[in-house]
Amino acid sequence: MTRRLRTALVGCGKVGATHARALGSLPESDFVAACDATFGRAEAFAATYGVTPFADVAAMLAKARPDAVLLATPHPLHAEAAILAAESGAHVLVEKPLAASLRDSDAMLDAARAAGVTLGVISQRRFYEPVLRMKAAIDAGKIGRPALGVFQMYSWRDPSYYRSDPWRGSWDAEGGVVLVNQSPHQLDLLRWFMGDVEEVGGAWANLNHPEVEVDDTAVATLRFKNGGLGSIITSLSQKPGLYTKVHVHGSNGASVGVETDRGATFIAGVSTIAEPPLNDLWTVPGEEHRLAEFQAEDRARFAGLDAADHYHALQIQDFLRACLEGRPPLVTGEDGRQVVALFTAIYRSQKEGRPIRFPLRAEDGDGRP
């Protein structure tokens, strides 16, 4: 019989339902509690999943005694709940991004280390089969050294999206938009494929969303520690949304790529993933003919599942198993910190008018207006 961890969820909003379905169904999880600042919402949510409702994180930790807590609250609220959970002895899995600032990220990591618990961050696109296929090819040396990494997102968000929650679209309540909210998945993939970052130069703008005060578009150039270069163009200003891709070009001339999203990126709890993630580039010597095979395989798989629920559940399962087995999860808190450092470097670069060298210190500020 699979060992189970007592699990709890903080944040009963849109993405919270996706996490709750996983926590309620995975054999590693004994889902016991749900917490939300609005008790009525927690109560209705808890009734759906057969768990105990709470409106206070500390009370939930004391009374429900979870072994692992999943946080699905707005980004600037992650740190306080994560630290409380870690100090209670619970492992913590946090929705992306890990936090809105390096200061909060470091406080969460410090608390987890001090308590001896595991900290992870949601980046479920790492579990996409075409992404894992790319990672395996890069690690096997099939493209030589990863020399050029490119992340492009041309997506869209309309005014109703920003009206859907009171915290969306402001520096204080969300911490940013296209870099902080929509881009962390691909920023994580780019660094996972290319390795650690050495320097970032970037800029951001709000091109066509006057209803909010934050970034809807950003660009950046990167230098990686392995000597490779990188490019980022990420935007919510294309109507309709076009695509989101991460490509890696190798020192032997071969390239591999994935289209993680077609059209506008999906909104958890609002829209579905309508098109399968696919490898859209594959020029590995001797394997060029396999691109059509990969695409057919992934299309067939996609037809039989709810992609949003499926890949979130895969990552949550990996995290719970990591806690049970005493190993790091596939996506660690340190990985999450690297993503926060990446978008922080772009904000700082524009504010300071210069490239930003890594590693970044929280004391140097977040670069936002």
Beta strands, then each sheet from edge to edge (+ up, - down):
strand 1: 5-10
strand 2: 29-35
strand 3: 52-54
strand 4: 68-71
strand 5: 91-94
strand 6: 119-121
strand 7: 146-154
strand 8: 197-205
strand 9: 217-224
strand 10: 229-235
strand 11: 243-250
strand 12: 255-262
strand 13: 278-282
strand 14: 356-357
sheet 1: 3+ 2+ 1+ 4+ 5+ 6+
sheet 2: 13+ 12- 11+ 7- 10- 9+ 8- 14+
end
